[in-house]
Amino acid sequence: MPHNDAHRTLFRYFAILCCLLAVSVPGIGAAGSPCFQTVFNTQTDGHDPVNAYLLMLACTYSYPNRINTATFEEFTAKYKARFSEWGMNTFDFIDVRQKTADTQVMIMSNERLVIVVFRGSESSSGGSFSPVKAIYDWILTDLNFFPKPVEYWGRKVRVHRGFWNALDVVYPRLKTMVNDHLAGSDKRLWITGHSLGAGIVPLAAYRLAFDGVPVYGVFSFAGPRVGNEEFTDLCRDRFPQFQRWVNDHDLVTMLPFPWLGFKHVSKPNNLYNDGRAVIGDRAFNGLGKVASHPPGPYLQKLYALLPPALRLQVPAPSSLEVTDSASDPGLEKEFRIRRWAHAFFNPPEEED
């Protein structure tokens, strides 16, 4: 009898543990949920916490190391399988690797929406996220940084040449594919990207809209500045609800430096370390942080902002997202010296 009581007690504790796990692991029942069909809000082009999270999810899994793939062919198969499970059903991919540009794009749709995702910087061969130093150097390289005139948008419009080239090499195919996804329907189009991919986002959104493609929502995550004041004015007029997300002093979002003539296209939606999100906030003051830039911290914080009931309807971030926030003291020191040197010899920067 005591033996049976012990078994019953053990079984009871096991059942309680199973129940606790089911409750305490957010999204445990949502791994196969068609969330892009059921909870993505197609009725607003502005701030929506679910849309922000799901678009960041699409950006996060655009990196091959997030889904353990070695080739682009393997990546496309896994990306398609994952997002088919989450409610998308038609896919196209672009992979262009040239000396002047290296651009990967995911285009996916269902009966309600089309999403274009620009991948950011490649991951390293070791499987960890690329050092922000590589992004920093790429943005400020003379070949990339030298302004590109876009006179058919306006006589004084200038944009970052590197980001323009990254878009230009894929643009004809991108426009055709997007139009194919939109054809014969009332689907709405979202453009998104993280890191260097976010740098392409405003250029792609504005260029598609300028060419008559009905861009509806634009979300960037960890994006740098990409154009001068004239381009910024055009973008703000066309996309007044542009959603630009920035995590806790993300260093890349402070590049290229404003004294070089570049401005952001919208106020930031800032993610703070205390869990707050402030929509249309002021720019972070002070020095840039490398550890704030990878996709993991963005995804985790956006997930935490969702109401509990909605967390059960979307896939939770994987455990990988907790491990990719390495700092780079050397780069942060270089950044600090450049900022201080400019501040010493010049008036305070205007907030953009």
KERO-370353 format. One record per residue: residue in one letter; chain; x, y, z of N, C-alpha, C in turn. Coordinates in steps of 0.1 Angstrom, whole numbers, plus 5000, padded with zeros to 4 digits. Last residue first. Layout:
BEGIN
type/mol/nx/ny/nz/cax/cay/caz/cx/cy/cz
A/A/X/Y/Z/X/Y/Z/X/Y/Z
...
//
This chain:
BEGIN
type/mol/nx/ny/nz/cax/cay/caz/cx/cy/cz
D/A/5175/5638/4645/5168/5634/4633/5156/5625/4635
E/A/5187/5666/4663/5181/5653/4663/5173/5650/4650
E/A/5218/5681/4654/5204/5681/4655/5198/5667/4655
E/A/5247/5681/4675/5240/5676/4664/5225/5678/4666
P/A/5263/5711/4687/5256/5699/4689/5248/5694/4677
P/A/5291/5723/4666/5279/5725/4675/5272/5712/4677
N/A/5325/5710/4669/5313/5714/4661/5302/5716/4671
F/A/5347/5699/4682/5350/5709/4672/5337/5715/4665
F/A/5337/5681/4700/5346/5691/4705/5347/5702/4695
A/A/5321/5663/4684/5314/5672/4694/5324/5684/4699
H/A/5341/5649/4671/5332/5658/4663/5326/5668/4673
A/A/5353/5636/4692/5361/5645/4684/5353/5654/4676
W/A/5332/5620/4702/5337/5631/4710/5345/5641/4702
R/A/5328/5603/4680/5317/5611/4684/5323/5623/4692
R/A/5353/5590/4679/5348/5598/4667/5337/5607/4671
I/A/5353/5577/4704/5364/5587/4700/5359/5596/4689
R/A/5332/5560/4702/5332/5570/4712/5341/5581/4708
F/A/5341/5542/4682/5328/5550/4680/5328/5562/4689
E/A/5362/5530/4695/5364/5538/4683/5353/5547/4680
K/A/5348/5518/4717/5358/5529/4719/5360/5537/4707
E/A/5333/5499/4703/5326/5510/4710/5335/5521/4714
L/A/5354/5483/4693/5345/5491/4684/5338/5502/4691
G/A/5363/5473/4717/5372/5480/4708/5364/5489/4699
P/A/5342/5459/4729/5347/5471/4735/5356/5480/4726
D/A/5316/5444/4720/5328/5447/4713/5334/5460/4718
S/A/5295/5418/4733/5299/5432/4731/5312/5432/4723
A/A/5269/5395/4722/5283/5398/4726/5287/5412/4724
S/A/5244/5382/4721/5245/5397/4724/5259/5400/4729
D/A/5232/5357/4717/5239/5364/4706/5242/5379/4709
T/A/5215/5341/4733/5230/5339/4734/5238/5348/4724
V/A/5188/5341/4731/5194/5346/4744/5209/5347/4743
E/A/5181/5329/4708/5180/5343/4708/5186/5349/4721
L/A/5181/5302/4712/5192/5308/4705/5192/5323/4707
S/A/5156/5294/4720/5166/5296/4731/5178/5303/4725
S/A/5132/5312/4700/5140/5301/4703/5150/5304/4714
P/A/5102/5330/4707/5116/5330/4703/5123/5317/4707
A/A/5071/5313/4699/5080/5319/4709/5094/5320/4703
P/A/5046/5319/4674/5058/5311/4679/5066/5319/4688
V/A/5014/5329/4688/5025/5331/4679/5037/5322/4683
Q/A/4994/5326/4707/4990/5324/4693/5002/5327/4683
L/A/5003/5332/4732/4999/5318/4729/4995/5315/4715
R/A/5006/5359/4730/5018/5351/4730/5015/5336/4727
L/A/4980/5368/4734/4985/5368/4720/4998/5360/4719
A/A/4977/5366/4761/4968/5358/4753/4974/5357/4738
P/A/4996/5384/4771/4998/5370/4773/4989/5362/4764
P/A/5006/5410/4747/4997/5405/4758/4998/5390/4759
L/A/5040/5416/4740/5027/5411/4736/5019/5407/4748
L/A/5065/5422/4749/5055/5433/4749/5041/5428/4745
A/A/5081/5400/4745/5077/5403/4759/5066/5413/4760
Y/A/5086/5402/4718/5077/5391/4723/5072/5394/4737
L/A/5103/5424/4718/5090/5425/4711/5081/5414/4716
K/A/5125/5412/4731/5118/5423/4738/5104/5425/4731
Q/A/5132/5391/4714/5129/5388/4727/5120/5399/4733
L/A/5139/5405/4690/5128/5395/4690/5123/5393/4704
Y/A/5161/5421/4699/5149/5427/4693/5137/5417/4694
P/A/5180/5401/4707/5174/5411/4717/5161/5418/4712
G/A/5184/5388/4681/5178/5381/4693/5172/5391/4703
P/A/5197/5403/4661/5182/5401/4661/5176/5396/4673
P/A/5222/5426/4675/5217/5414/4669/5202/5412/4669
H/A/5226/5451/4690/5223/5451/4676/5217/5438/4670
S/A/5235/5454/4716/5220/5457/4713/5216/5454/4699
A/A/5262/5451/4716/5254/5440/4721/5239/5442/4718
V/A/5272/5476/4710/5272/5466/4700/5263/5454/4703
K/A/5259/5508/4716/5262/5495/4721/5261/5485/4710
G/A/5270/5543/4715/5264/5531/4709/5268/5518/4716
L/A/5264/5569/4740/5272/5560/4731/5265/5548/4727
G/A/5239/5595/4740/5251/5588/4745/5257/5579/4735
N/A/5203/5590/4735/5215/5598/4737/5227/5590/4741
F/A/5181/5578/4711/5189/5575/4723/5201/5584/4723
A/A/5157/5601/4699/5168/5592/4696/5175/5590/4710
R/A/5123/5600/4712/5135/5607/4708/5146/5597/4706
D/A/5097/5579/4697/5105/5585/4708/5116/5594/4703
G/A/5076/5564/4686/5078/5578/4682/5086/5586/4692
I/A/5069/5545/4715/5066/5547/4701/5068/5562/4697
V/A/5088/5527/4737/5082/5541/4735/5081/5543/4720
A/A/5086/5500/4758/5087/5504/4744/5081/5518/4743
R/A/5103/5486/4786/5094/5495/4780/5097/5496/4765
G/A/5122/5469/4798/5110/5463/4792/5101/5472/4785
D/A/5145/5482/4805/5135/5479/4816/5122/5473/4811
N/A/5159/5487/4782/5163/5475/4790/5153/5472/4801
Y/A/5136/5497/4756/5145/5500/4767/5148/5487/4775
L/A/5132/5505/4722/5131/5494/4732/5141/5496/4743
N/A/5116/5530/4704/5127/5526/4712/5123/5515/4722
N/A/5110/5539/4674/5102/5532/4684/5113/5525/4692
P/A/5122/5571/4662/5123/5557/4665/5113/5552/4675
K/A/5109/5590/4634/5113/5589/4648/5114/5574/4652
S/A/5124/5585/4601/5113/5586/4610/5118/5586/4624
V/A/5147/5584/4586/5134/5587/4579/5122/5588/4588
H/A/5177/5600/4596/5167/5589/4597/5154/5594/4590
K/A/5203/5614/4575/5192/5615/4585/5184/5603/4585
F/A/5236/5626/4566/5226/5616/4566/5216/5618/4578
G/A/5259/5642/4567/5247/5646/4558/5236/5636/4558
L/A/5278/5638/4585/5281/5634/4571/5270/5637/4562
W/A/5266/5642/4609/5274/5653/4604/5280/5650/4590
P/A/5255/5618/4615/5246/5628/4609/5254/5640/4604
F/A/5272/5588/4605/5271/5599/4614/5263/5611/4608
P/A/5252/5561/4592/5264/5570/4592/5262/5582/4601
L/A/5246/5552/4627/5255/5554/4615/5246/5556/4603
M/A/5231/5545/4648/5237/5558/4649/5247/5561/4637
T/A/5224/5519/4645/5213/5529/4642/5219/5543/4643
V/A/5246/5505/4654/5244/5506/4639/5234/5517/4636
L/A/5243/5505/4682/5253/5513/4676/5251/5516/4661
D/A/5215/5509/4702/5221/5501/4691/5230/5510/4683
H/A/5203/5519/4725/5215/5525/4720/5222/5516/4710
D/A/5179/5497/4727/5188/5502/4736/5202/5507/4731
N/A/5168/5492/4694/5170/5486/4708/5181/5492/4715
V/A/5144/5505/4673/5157/5506/4678/5158/5501/4692
W/A/5123/5506/4644/5126/5500/4658/5141/5501/4661
R/A/5102/5524/4627/5116/5522/4628/5119/5518/4643
Q/A/5076/5526/4606/5079/5520/4619/5094/5516/4620
F/A/5059/5551/4589/5071/5543/4589/5075/5539/4603
Q/A/5037/5567/4585/5036/5556/4596/5048/5547/4596
P/A/5042/5582/4563/5042/5589/4576/5041/5579/4588
F/A/5055/5578/4536/5052/5568/4546/5052/5575/4560
R/A/5057/5602/4521/5050/5590/4515/5046/5580/4525
D/A/5069/5620/4538/5056/5623/4531/5049/5611/4526
R/A/5092/5605/4544/5082/5609/4555/5069/5613/4549
C/A/5105/5604/4520/5101/5592/4526/5090/5595/4537
L/A/5110/5631/4514/5102/5624/4505/5096/5611/4512
D/A/5127/5637/4536/5114/5644/4535/5105/5637/4525
T/A/5149/5620/4531/5141/5618/4543/5127/5625/4542
F/A/5159/5632/4508/5153/5619/4507/5144/5616/4519
E/A/5167/5657/4519/5157/5657/4508/5151/5643/4507
E/A/5186/5649/4538/5174/5655/4543/5163/5655/4532
N/A/5199/5617/4526/5201/5631/4531/5187/5636/4534
G/A/5199/5583/4538/5198/5593/4528/5199/5607/4534
V/A/5202/5563/4557/5205/5559/4544/5204/5571/4534
R/A/5211/5551/4590/5206/5562/4582/5210/5559/4567
P/A/5204/5516/4598/5212/5528/4598/5205/5539/4590
G/A/5181/5496/4619/5185/5502/4606/5194/5514/4607
A/A/5168/5479/4637/5183/5481/4638/5188/5487/4625
F/A/5142/5473/4615/5148/5470/4628/5163/5471/4627
S/A/5113/5488/4599/5128/5484/4599/5132/5482/4613
F/A/5084/5485/4580/5090/5483/4593/5105/5480/4592
V/A/5057/5497/4563/5071/5496/4563/5077/5496/4577
G/A/5027/5489/4544/5034/5490/4557/5049/5489/4556
Y/A/5021/5492/4515/5012/5496/4526/5019/5499/4539
V/A/5027/5500/4482/5033/5496/4495/5025/5501/4506
P/A/5017/5494/4452/5011/5499/4464/5017/5494/4477
V/A/5038/5507/4427/5035/5495/4435/5029/5499/4448
G/A/5047/5529/4413/5033/5526/4413/5029/5513/4420
D/A/5073/5538/4416/5070/5530/4404/5055/5525/4403
F/A/5072/5547/4442/5074/5557/4431/5071/5551/4417
A/A/5070/5523/4456/5059/5532/4456/5060/5542/4444
L/A/5096/5513/4450/5084/5506/4446/5072/5515/4445
R/A/5111/5533/4463/5113/5531/4449/5101/5523/4443
Y/A/5103/5532/4490/5100/5544/4482/5101/5541/4467
A/A/5111/5506/4496/5097/5510/4498/5094/5522/4489
A/A/5139/5507/4491/5130/5497/4484/5116/5502/4484
L/A/5147/5526/4509/5150/5528/4495/5140/5519/4487
P/A/5139/5515/4534/5133/5527/4530/5135/5530/4515
V/A/5155/5489/4533/5140/5490/4534/5135/5503/4529
I/A/5182/5489/4534/5176/5488/4521/5161/5491/4521
G/A/5187/5489/4561/5192/5500/4553/5186/5500/4539
A/A/5178/5464/4569/5169/5476/4572/5174/5488/4565
G/A/5199/5449/4561/5187/5447/4554/5177/5459/4556
L/A/5217/5456/4580/5220/5461/4566/5207/5459/4558
S/A/5191/5453/4603/5205/5456/4601/5208/5462/4588
H/A/5163/5438/4588/5171/5440/4600/5185/5443/4596
G/A/5131/5446/4572/5145/5441/4572/5152/5445/4585
T/A/5102/5449/4550/5109/5449/4563/5123/5444/4562
I/A/5071/5459/4538/5085/5458/4535/5092/5458/4548
W/A/5039/5446/4528/5048/5451/4539/5062/5449/4534
L/A/5009/5451/4511/5023/5448/4510/5031/5455/4522
R/A/4977/5434/4510/4985/5445/4513/5000/5441/4515
K/A/4955/5421/4485/4965/5419/4495/4972/5432/4497
D/A/4934/5419/4467/4934/5431/4475/4944/5430/4487
S/A/4943/5407/4434/4938/5406/4448/4939/5419/4455
G/A/4957/5405/4410/4944/5401/4411/4938/5399/4425
A/A/4990/5404/4423/4981/5404/4412/4968/5398/4415
L/A/5010/5403/4443/4998/5412/4445/4987/5410/4434
H/A/5029/5386/4432/5022/5382/4445/5010/5390/4447
D/A/5036/5400/4410/5030/5387/4408/5023/5383/4421
N/A/5048/5423/4422/5036/5424/4414/5029/5411/4412
V/A/5070/5410/4433/5060/5416/4442/5047/5418/4434
M/A/5084/5401/4409/5079/5392/4419/5068/5397/4428
T/A/5090/5426/4398/5082/5416/4391/5076/5407/4400
K/A/5106/5438/4418/5094/5444/4414/5085/5435/4407
L/A/5128/5419/4419/5119/5422/4430/5106/5428/4426
R/A/5139/5421/4393/5133/5409/4397/5123/5411/4409
P/A/5148/5449/4395/5139/5444/4385/5132/5431/4388
Y/A/5165/5448/4420/5152/5456/4419/5143/5451/4407
V/A/5189/5438/4426/5178/5429/4427/5165/5435/4422
V/A/5207/5458/4423/5210/5446/4417/5199/5436/4417
D/A/5197/5479/4439/5196/5480/4424/5199/5467/4417
L/A/5202/5474/4466/5188/5473/4461/5188/5472/4445
A/A/5229/5477/4467/5224/5465/4472/5209/5463/4467
N/A/5232/5504/4457/5237/5492/4449/5231/5479/4453
W/A/5221/5517/4480/5214/5518/4466/5219/5506/4457
F/A/5239/5510/4499/5225/5505/4500/5218/5506/4487
G/A/5262/5524/4489/5262/5510/4491/5248/5504/4492
R/A/5254/5551/4487/5256/5544/4475/5256/5529/4477
H/A/5228/5567/4504/5240/5559/4506/5243/5550/4494
V/A/5215/5595/4484/5214/5583/4493/5227/5576/4494
R/A/5200/5626/4477/5213/5618/4477/5210/5606/4487
V/A/5183/5650/4459/5182/5638/4466/5195/5630/4465
K/A/5181/5673/4444/5191/5673/4455/5191/5660/4463
R/A/5161/5668/4425/5175/5673/4421/5185/5672/4432
G/A/5144/5638/4428/5145/5652/4432/5160/5656/4429
W/A/5141/5614/4415/5133/5616/4427/5133/5631/4432
Y/A/5159/5616/4395/5145/5615/4391/5136/5615/4403
E/A/5183/5617/4409/5177/5630/4405/5163/5629/4400
V/A/5200/5607/4431/5188/5600/4425/5179/5612/4420
P/A/5234/5603/4437/5223/5612/4434/5212/5604/4427
K/A/5250/5588/4464/5245/5585/4451/5233/5595/4448
P/A/5279/5596/4483/5265/5597/4480/5261/5595/4466
F/A/5301/5571/4495/5300/5583/4486/5286/5584/4481
F/A/5300/5547/4509/5295/5559/4516/5293/5570/4506
N/A/5312/5527/4494/5298/5526/4497/5292/5540/4502
L/A/5338/5537/4492/5331/5532/4480/5316/5531/4482
D/A/5345/5542/4519/5344/5553/4509/5336/5549/4497
T/A/5327/5527/4545/5337/5526/4535/5335/5536/4524
L/A/5307/5528/4564/5316/5540/4563/5327/5539/4553
I/A/5295/5503/4561/5287/5515/4560/5295/5527/4558
W/A/5316/5485/4566/5309/5485/4553/5302/5499/4551
D/A/5323/5490/4593/5333/5493/4583/5326/5494/4569
Y/A/5299/5482/4606/5304/5495/4608/5313/5499/4596
I/A/5298/5455/4598/5288/5464/4594/5292/5479/4595
A/A/5321/5446/4612/5320/5444/4597/5309/5454/4591
K/A/5314/5451/4638/5325/5458/4632/5325/5457/4617
V/A/5295/5433/4646/5290/5446/4642/5301/5455/4635
P/A/5302/5400/4635/5306/5412/4643/5300/5425/4637
S/A/5274/5379/4628/5285/5386/4623/5289/5398/4632
F/A/5264/5354/4652/5261/5366/4644/5273/5373/4640
S/A/5278/5321/4647/5274/5332/4655/5272/5344/4646
G/A/5288/5302/4630/5274/5301/4634/5270/5312/4643
G/A/5313/5303/4620/5312/5296/4632/5298/5295/4637
S/A/5311/5319/4598/5312/5304/4595/5310/5296/4608
S/A/5287/5344/4606/5300/5339/4604/5300/5324/4602
S/A/5259/5357/4586/5265/5352/4598/5279/5346/4595
E/A/5256/5388/4567/5257/5373/4568/5263/5369/4582
S/A/5234/5414/4574/5247/5409/4572/5248/5394/4574
G/A/5199/5409/4565/5210/5417/4569/5224/5411/4567
R/A/5174/5405/4540/5184/5399/4550/5195/5409/4553
F/A/5143/5418/4536/5157/5420/4532/5166/5414/4543
V/A/5112/5406/4528/5122/5407/4538/5136/5408/4532
V/A/5079/5414/4521/5093/5414/4515/5102/5416/4527
I/A/5047/5400/4521/5059/5405/4530/5071/5403/4522
V/A/5013/5404/4516/5026/5401/4510/5037/5407/4519
L/A/4981/5391/4527/4992/5401/4527/5004/5395/4519
R/A/4960/5373/4524/4957/5386/4530/4969/5396/4528
E/A/4966/5348/4514/4955/5355/4508/4953/5369/4513
N/A/5002/5353/4515/4990/5345/4517/4978/5352/4511
S/A/5037/5354/4507/5024/5359/4507/5014/5348/4511
M/A/5071/5366/4504/5061/5355/4507/5048/5362/4509
I/A/5104/5369/4495/5091/5374/4493/5081/5363/4495
M/A/5136/5377/4506/5125/5367/4507/5112/5374/4504
V/A/5168/5383/4494/5154/5388/4496/5145/5376/4497
Q/A/5201/5394/4496/5192/5382/4496/5178/5388/4501
T/A/5231/5407/4482/5217/5409/4486/5208/5397/4485
D/A/5257/5424/4478/5254/5410/4482/5241/5411/4489
A/A/5277/5443/4455/5265/5441/4463/5263/5426/4466
T/A/5300/5444/4441/5294/5457/4445/5282/5455/4454
K/A/5306/5418/4435/5316/5426/4442/5310/5438/4448
Q/A/5276/5398/4443/5285/5405/4434/5296/5413/4442
R/A/5250/5378/4446/5263/5380/4452/5273/5385/4442
V/A/5217/5374/4452/5226/5380/4443/5239/5383/4451
D/A/5188/5358/4454/5201/5357/4460/5211/5362/4450
I/A/5154/5357/4462/5164/5363/4454/5178/5362/4461
F/A/5124/5338/4462/5137/5341/4469/5146/5347/4458
D/A/5090/5334/4471/5100/5336/4461/5113/5341/4468
F/A/5060/5316/4479/5073/5321/4482/5081/5323/4470
T/A/5029/5312/4496/5036/5314/4483/5049/5321/4485
N/A/5019/5310/4522/5017/5299/4513/5024/5300/4499
M/A/5019/5314/4557/5022/5319/4544/5022/5307/4534
G/A/5015/5301/4583/5004/5308/4576/5007/5315/4563
W/A/5034/5286/4595/5029/5298/4602/5019/5307/4594
E/A/5041/5267/4577/5035/5263/4590/5028/5274/4597
S/A/5054/5284/4560/5042/5277/4555/5034/5273/4568
F/A/5076/5290/4575/5066/5300/4573/5054/5295/4567
R/A/5091/5265/4573/5087/5271/4586/5076/5281/4585
A/A/5093/5260/4546/5086/5250/4554/5082/5257/4567
K/A/5108/5283/4538/5095/5280/4532/5087/5271/4541
Y/A/5132/5278/4552/5124/5290/4554/5110/5288/4550
K/A/5140/5254/4541/5137/5254/4555/5128/5267/4558
A/A/5144/5261/4514/5135/5250/4517/5131/5251/4531
T/A/5163/5282/4516/5150/5285/4510/5140/5274/4514
F/A/5186/5267/4527/5179/5278/4534/5165/5280/4529
E/A/5193/5251/4506/5188/5245/4519/5180/5255/4527
E/A/5201/5271/4488/5190/5261/4485/5184/5255/4497
F/A/5222/5283/4501/5210/5291/4499/5198/5282/4495
T/A/5237/5261/4527/5235/5266/4513/5222/5274/4511
A/A/5234/5255/4553/5247/5258/4548/5247/5264/4534
T/A/5214/5262/4582/5215/5258/4568/5229/5263/4563
N/A/5200/5268/4608/5210/5257/4606/5211/5252/4591
I/A/5184/5289/4612/5177/5276/4609/5187/5266/4604
R/A/5202/5308/4619/5190/5307/4627/5182/5294/4625
N/A/5221/5309/4599/5224/5303/4612/5213/5301/4621
P/A/5208/5324/4578/5209/5310/4577/5213/5303/4590
Y/A/5183/5348/4585/5197/5345/4587/5199/5330/4587
S/A/5156/5350/4586/5162/5352/4572/5177/5349/4573
Y/A/5146/5348/4611/5149/5336/4604/5154/5337/4590
T/A/5144/5376/4616/5154/5368/4624/5157/5355/4616
C/A/5124/5385/4598/5138/5390/4597/5148/5380/4604
A/A/5102/5372/4609/5106/5369/4595/5120/5374/4592
L/A/5102/5384/4634/5104/5370/4633/5108/5366/4619
M/A/5096/5410/4627/5109/5407/4633/5112/5392/4632
L/A/5070/5405/4620/5079/5409/4610/5093/5408/4615
L/A/5059/5397/4645/5059/5387/4634/5069/5392/4623
Y/A/5062/5421/4660/5069/5408/4664/5070/5399/4652
A/A/5047/5440/4646/5061/5442/4648/5069/5429/4652
N/A/5022/5428/4647/5029/5429/4634/5043/5431/4636
V/A/5017/5430/4675/5018/5417/4668/5025/5418/4655
P/A/5017/5458/4679/5027/5449/4686/5029/5436/4679
D/A/5017/5483/4655/5009/5471/4660/5019/5461/4666
H/A/5018/5514/4641/5023/5505/4652/5012/5495/4655
G/A/5004/5514/4608/5012/5520/4618/5016/5510/4629
D/A/4987/5504/4590/5001/5505/4585/5010/5511/4596
T/A/4961/5481/4596/4969/5493/4600/4983/5492/4595
Q/A/4949/5458/4588/4941/5470/4588/4948/5482/4593
T/A/4961/5434/4591/4963/5440/4578/4955/5453/4577
N/A/4977/5419/4617/4967/5430/4615/4970/5437/4601
F/A/4980/5385/4623/4986/5397/4617/4975/5407/4613
V/A/4964/5364/4632/4966/5375/4641/4974/5387/4635
T/A/4960/5345/4611/4950/5347/4621/4952/5360/4629
Q/A/4981/5343/4592/4967/5343/4587/4957/5348/4598
F/A/5003/5343/4607/5002/5353/4597/4988/5354/4591
C/A/4998/5320/4623/4996/5333/4629/4996/5344/4619
P/A/4990/5291/4624/4990/5300/4612/4989/5314/4615
S/A/5010/5273/4646/4998/5282/4645/5000/5290/4632
G/A/5029/5255/4655/5023/5253/4641/5012/5262/4638
A/A/5035/5266/4680/5046/5264/4670/5041/5262/4656
A/A/5018/5271/4700/5017/5279/4688/5027/5277/4678
G/A/5021/5260/4725/5010/5255/4716/5009/5262/4703
I/A/5041/5276/4736/5043/5262/4734/5033/5255/4725
G/A/5039/5303/4741/5039/5299/4727/5041/5284/4724
P/A/5058/5302/4770/5050/5310/4761/5051/5304/4747
V/A/5057/5280/4794/5065/5282/4782/5056/5289/4772
S/A/5038/5277/4815/5049/5287/4817/5058/5289/4804
V/A/5019/5259/4808/5015/5272/4811/5027/5282/4810
A/A/5033/5235/4804/5024/5240/4794/5020/5254/4795
L/A/5046/5234/4829/5054/5236/4817/5045/5241/4806
L/A/5024/5228/4846/5032/5240/4848/5040/5244/4835
C/A/5017/5203/4836/5007/5214/4835/5015/5228/4836
C/A/5039/5188/4843/5035/5189/4829/5026/5201/4827
L/A/5038/5190/4871/5050/5196/4864/5046/5198/4849
I/A/5015/5176/4876/5015/5190/4879/5027/5197/4872
A/A/5023/5151/4868/5012/5157/4861/5012/5172/4864
F/A/5043/5146/4887/5047/5146/4873/5036/5153/4865
Y/A/5029/5145/4911/5039/5156/4909/5043/5157/4894
R/A/5013/5122/4905/5007/5135/4907/5016/5147/4905
F/A/5033/5103/4904/5025/5105/4892/5019/5119/4893
L/A/5041/5103/4931/5051/5106/4920/5043/5110/4907
T/A/5018/5095/4943/5023/5108/4946/5033/5112/4935
R/A/5015/5069/4933/5005/5079/4930/5010/5093/4932
H/A/5038/5057/4943/5037/5058/4929/5027/5069/4925
A/A/5032/5059/4971/5044/5066/4966/5043/5067/4951
D/A/5010/5042/4972/5009/5057/4975/5020/5065/4970
N/A/5022/5018/4966/5012/5024/4956/5010/5038/4959
H/A/5038/5015/4989/5044/5015/4976/5035/5021/4966
P/A/5019/5014/5009/5027/5025/5009/5034/5027/4995
M/A/5008/4988/5000/5000/5000/5000/5009/5013/5000
//
